[in-house]
Amino acid sequence: MSMTFEQVYHKAKQRLTEAGCESPAFDVIQLMDAVFHISREQLAVRGKEEAPEDGIDRLIRLVKRRAAGYPLQYLVGKWEFMGLPFEVGEGVLIPRADTEVLCEKVLEFLKGKESPRVLDLCSGSGALAVSIARLCPGAQVTALEKSADAMEYLKKNAKLNGVDVGAVEGDMLLTPPELGQFDVIVCNPPYIPSYELETLPTELSYEPAMALDGGGDGLVFYRALLQNWLGLLKEGGLLAVEIGSEQGTSVQDLFCHHGLSEVQVYKDLAGLDRVVLGVFGCNEPADTV
């Protein structure tokens, strides 16, 4: 059965609306762009054109999966972060706009520094590592990642964006390998408390649990970071992490107890606590944690 692009759009949008998708119009445009290479602006111009039947069949399959809660980003296969393209799929955490706040704060700190060294822990798709390498061209960036699946995306995305990132396989919960000293350590670790994993939206169930599970109280990775990795920071270096929206005070306290100074919490676009920064080497650690 022949259909125009406009008819395809409206039918797909109706299906996602009935399924309860939060942004059906946006989702359909992203899927149509992936299948037909037609944007919202092009749809307004080419809407009366007949859509290829094989493309319609493919789009219908994607819409069905999206309606069932499968992540849009995995269906599209690529997602944007800091204005850059990143390949994503099962086995890797999806880059999110909230994490851009963390990236922007690191880039602000690096501004004017000559050949700074940056370590990205729990790198995943490489969203932070690759963006920093691309947007701060003089930076020497190393990315640590445990998952073999995520490591493949990290390497693909470095190549896709034309940057050289040192990809190292490793677990940040273990003793750090010999990597030298860094001007910045940045990390978007798993921070969802284990008991909350079963209550998460369906979409998150498709993302790797190891990239979400932050342990009993959601703070396991922050403790490991502060206990094991601070020694890799240069004097005056920056430690920058993403946090859950209710973890600002807890992580801020951990930073202060470990002797970091100028500790600040920053909010995301929704006004929720999202980033904690601290400078290493200016204060003495507290006796207790």
C-alpha positions in Angstrom: 0.0 0.0 0.0 1.4 3.3 -1.1 1.7 6.2 1.4 3.0 9.7 1.3 5.7 10.8 3.8 3.0 12.9 5.5 0.7 10.0 5.9 3.5 7.8 7.3 4.3 10.5 9.8 0.8 10.9 11.1 0.2 7.1 11.3 3.4 6.6 13.2 2.8 9.5 15.5 -0.7 8.2 16.3 0.7 4.8 17.2 3.3 6.3 19.6 0.7 8.6 21.1 -1.6 5.7 21.8 1.4 3.8 23.4 2.0 6.7 25.8 5.3 7.9 24.5 6.2 11.3 26.0 7.3 12.9 22.7 5.7 11.0 19.8 6.2 13.8 17.2 9.9 14.1 18.0 10.4 10.3 18.1 8.8 9.8 14.7 10.9 12.5 13.1 14.0 10.9 14.4 13.0 7.5 13.1 12.0 8.9 9.7 15.3 10.7 9.5 17.1 7.4 10.2 15.0 5.5 7.6 14.3 8.0 4.9 16.9 10.7 5.6 14.1 13.3 5.8 14.1 16.0 8.5 11.2 17.9 10.0 11.9 20.8 7.6 12.1 18.5 4.6 8.9 16.8 5.7 7.1 20.1 5.3 8.4 20.4 1.7 8.3 16.7 0.6 5.3 15.6 2.6 3.1 14.8 -0.5 5.8 12.6 -2.0 5.3 8.9 -2.0 7.5 7.1 0.6 9.5 4.0 -0.5 7.6 0.8 0.5 10.7 -0.9 1.9 11.3 2.1 4.0 7.7 2.1 5.3 8.1 -1.5 6.3 11.3 -0.8 8.2 9.8 2.3 9.9 6.7 0.3 11.0 9.1 -2.2 12.7 11.0 0.5 14.5 7.8 2.3 15.6 6.5 -1.0 17.1 9.7 -1.4 19.1 9.6 2.2 20.2 5.9 1.8 21.3 7.0 -1.2 23.4 9.5 1.0 25.3 12.7 0.3 23.4 15.1 3.3 23.6 14.8 5.7 20.6 18.6 6.2 20.7 19.3 2.5 20.1 16.8 2.4 17.3 18.4 5.4 15.5 21.9 4.1 16.2 23.4 7.5 16.7 22.9 10.3 19.2 24.2 13.8 19.7 26.2 15.0 22.6 27.8 18.5 22.8 26.9 18.9 19.2 28.9 15.8 18.2 27.6 12.5 16.8 28.0 9.3 18.9 27.2 5.8 17.9 25.1 4.0 20.5 23.4 0.6 20.9 22.8 -2.2 23.4 25.6 -2.5 25.8 26.4 1.1 26.2 24.9 3.9 28.3 23.0 6.5 26.2 24.6 10.0 26.3 22.2 12.5 27.9 21.9 16.3 27.7 22.3 16.6 31.5 25.8 15.3 31.3 26.7 18.2 29.0 26.8 20.4 32.2 29.7 18.2 33.5 31.5 18.4 30.1 31.1 22.2 30.0 32.5 22.7 33.5 35.5 20.6 32.7 36.1 22.6 29.4 35.9 25.8 31.4 38.6 24.6 33.8 40.8 23.5 30.9 40.5 26.8 29.0 44.0 28.4 28.6 45.9 25.3 29.9 48.6 24.0 27.6 48.4 20.3 26.8 46.4 19.3 29.9 46.0 15.6 30.7 42.4 14.4 31.3 41.3 11.0 32.7 37.7 9.9 32.1 36.6 7.1 34.3 33.6 4.8 33.4 33.9 6.3 30.0 31.1 4.2 28.3 30.4 5.5 24.8 33.2 8.0 25.2 30.8 11.0 25.3 32.9 12.9 27.8 36.4 11.8 26.7 35.7 12.3 23.0 33.9 15.7 23.5 36.8 17.0 25.6 39.4 15.8 23.1 37.4 17.4 20.3 36.5 20.7 22.0 39.8 21.2 23.8 42.2 20.2 20.9 45.4 20.4 23.0 44.1 18.0 25.7 45.6 14.5 26.1 42.7 12.3 27.0 42.7 8.9 28.5 39.4 6.9 28.9 39.0 3.9 31.3 36.2 1.5 30.7 35.4 -2.0 32.0 32.8 -3.2 29.5 34.1 -4.8 26.3 30.9 -3.8 24.5 31.2 -0.2 25.6 34.8 -0.1 24.7 34.0 -0.9 21.1 31.7 2.1 21.0 34.3 4.3 22.7 36.8 3.4 20.0 34.3 3.9 17.2 33.2 7.3 18.5 36.8 8.5 18.9 37.4 7.6 15.2 34.0 9.0 14.1 34.9 12.4 15.7 38.5 12.3 14.5 40.2 12.4 17.9 42.9 10.4 19.6 41.7 9.1 22.9 43.8 6.6 24.9 41.3 3.8 25.6 42.3 1.6 28.7 40.3 -1.4 29.8 39.9 -1.3 33.6 37.6 -1.3 36.6 37.6 1.9 38.7 36.6 -0.1 41.8 40.0 -1.7 41.7 43.6 -0.3 42.2 44.4 2.2 39.5 46.9 1.1 36.8 50.0 3.2 36.1 48.6 6.1 34.1 50.6 9.1 35.3 49.3 12.4 36.7 46.3 14.3 35.4 45.0 17.9 35.4 41.4 16.6 35.5 39.7 13.4 36.5 36.1 13.4 35.2 33.6 10.6 35.9 29.9 9.9 35.2 29.7 6.7 37.3 26.8 4.4 38.0 24.9 6.2 40.8 21.4 4.6 41.0 20.9 2.8 44.3 20.6 -1.0 43.7 17.1 -1.2 45.2 15.7 1.4 42.7 16.8 -0.6 39.6 13.6 -2.6 39.5 11.4 0.5 39.6 13.1 2.3 36.7 11.2 3.1 33.5 11.1 0.4 30.8 13.5 2.2 28.6 16.3 2.1 31.2 15.9 -1.6 31.5 17.6 -1.9 28.1 20.7 -0.1 29.1 23.5 -2.0 30.8 22.9 -2.5 34.5 26.6 -2.2 35.3 26.4 1.4 34.0 23.5 2.2 36.3 23.9 0.3 39.6 25.7 2.5 42.1 25.5 0.0 45.0 23.3 0.0 48.1 23.2 3.7 48.6 24.3 4.8 45.1 27.6 6.1 46.4 29.9 3.2 46.0 31.8 4.6 43.0 32.3 8.0 44.5 33.9 6.4 47.6 36.2 4.3 45.4 37.1 7.4 43.3 38.0 9.4 46.3 39.9 6.6 48.1 41.8 5.2 45.2 42.1 7.7 42.4 42.9 11.1 44.0 46.6 10.3 43.9 46.5 10.6 40.1 45.5 14.2 40.2 48.1 17.0 40.1 48.2 19.6 42.7 45.4 22.0 41.9 43.8 19.5 39.6 40.1 19.2 39.2 37.8 16.3 40.2 34.5 16.5 38.4 31.6 14.0 38.7 28.0 13.6 37.7 25.6 12.8 40.5 22.0 11.7 41.0 19.5 14.6 41.6 19.3 13.8 45.4 23.0 13.2 46.0 24.4 16.7 46.0 24.9 17.0 49.7 26.2 13.5 50.2 28.8 13.7 47.4 29.8 17.3 48.4 30.4 16.0 51.9 32.6 13.2 50.6 34.6 15.6 48.6 35.2 17.8 51.6 36.1 14.9 53.9 38.8 13.9 51.4 40.4 17.3 51.5 39.1 18.8 48.2 38.6 22.5 48.2 36.4 24.9 46.3 33.7 22.1 46.3 30.6 23.2 44.4 27.4 21.6 43.3 25.9 22.6 39.9 22.4 22.1 38.6 21.2 20.7 35.2 18.8 22.2 32.8 15.9 21.1 34.9 17.3 22.9 38.0 18.3 19.6 39.7 21.7 18.9 41.3 23.8 17.2 38.7 27.5 17.9 39.0 30.0 18.2 41.8 33.5 19.8 41.4 36.4 20.0 43.7 40.1 21.0 43.5 42.8 18.7 44.8 45.7 19.4 47.1 44.7 22.5 49.0 43.1 21.1 52.1 44.0 18.2 54.5 41.6 15.3 54.4 39.3 14.8 57.4 39.9 12.0 59.9 36.6 10.3 59.1 34.6 9.7 55.9 
